[in-house]
Amino acid sequence: MPTCRHCSSTYSREQFIHGNGPKAQVCVRCGLEKGLVTKEEAANMYDDSLSSARLQVMARRYSVFMYIPLLWTLWILVLSDVSPWGWYFLGLLIILTLLAPVWFIYRGGQYSGDMARLTPAYERPEGH
């Protein structure tokens, strides 16, 4: 994967501006900051609303792995001594813990589709 010569970050080829001389091996973000390209020329740059939507999709996908440890901590600290609700909650936690990886894999296709829908179109120039 190529590395930007200004910020030394490694990105995929789609995240670089195209050209020779000062534009060679420069990522889109550095190209915008240094004035090498305009915002219209950098169509693959995420604007604020698009990056926010992508972050929301990613947060929905991975949030289950944040909630399950939180619920286990809640059960250990508060509900383990409450009878019979502690046992009901424990059963529910075990079921949720076992179903989380299955749900994560099952919804992977929708996640990929949502991210593809929220990815700007990229037309690779000839020769790249």
N, C-alpha and C positions, 0 to 999 in steps of 0.2 A: 504494500500500500504506500502511496506517495506521501511525502512529508512537506508541509508548508515551509517555505524558506524564511518567512517572517515570524510566525509564532511557534514553529517546530512541532505542530500538532499533526497527527496522522489521521487522514480521512480517506474515504473511498474516492475514486476518480470523479464521481459526479459532484463532489463538493469543491472542485477547483475551477477557477476561471480559465479560459482558453486564450492562448496567444503566445507570442515570443517576446523576448527582451524582459522588460520589467513585469510582465504578466505571467511569465513562466513559473510554474510550481508555486502559485499563490492561491490559498483557499479563498472561498467566497467572502467570508467575514473580513479577512485582512484586506481583500480587494476593495470592499466597500469602505472600510475604515481609512485606507490610504488613497482613495479616490481613483483607483484604477478602472473601476466599472461603476455604472449607475445601478440603482435599485431595480430598474426595469430589465437591465441586462442579466441580472442575477435572479432568474426566475426560480432557481432551486433554493434560494434563501428563504427560511421560514419567517413569516411575519409574526407579530405577537399573538394574534388570534389563532393562527394555525399551530404555533408551538404550544399554546395553552390547550388546544383541543387534543393534540398528540399526548401531552402530559396527562390529561384526564383519562384518555384511553388506557395509557400505561398504568396509571394509578388504580383504575378499576380492575385491571388484570391482576396486579400483584397485591392488592389490599387484603385479600384473604389470608395471606401469609403474615400480615401484621395483626389481624384481628384474632386469629386462633391463639397465639401466645398471650395476647391480652386477656382473652377469655379464660385461658388456663390459669393465669395469675389471679384473676378475679375469683375463680373457683377455689384455688388454694388458700387465698387470704380471707375470703368472706364466706363462701357458700359450702365449704366442705363440712362444717359443723352443723348446718341447718338440715334438720331431718323433716320430711322426706325430699324436699326440694333440692338438696345437695346431690342426692343420688340421681334424680331426674336430670339435673343439669350436667352431671358427670356422664350419663349415657348420651346426652345430646352432644357433649364435647367430643366424646370418642367417635361418634358417627360423623361429626363435622371434620374431625382430624383425618379420618380415613377417606372421606369423600373429597377433600380439598385437592389432592393431586389429580384425581380423576376429573374433577370439574375444570381444573387448570388445563389439562390436556384436551378435554372435550371442547373448550371454548377457544382453543388456539387458532382455529380457522377463522373465527369471527374477528379475533384480535388482528390477525394478518390482513384481513379484508379491510378493517377499519383503518389500519395504518397505511395501507396502500391507497385508500380513498383520500387520506389526509396528507399524502406525499405529493408535492408539486411535480408536474410533468417535466421530464428532462429529455431534451433532444441532444444526443451526442453529436458534436460536430464531426465532419468528415476528417478522418485521420486520427481519431482518438478512440 
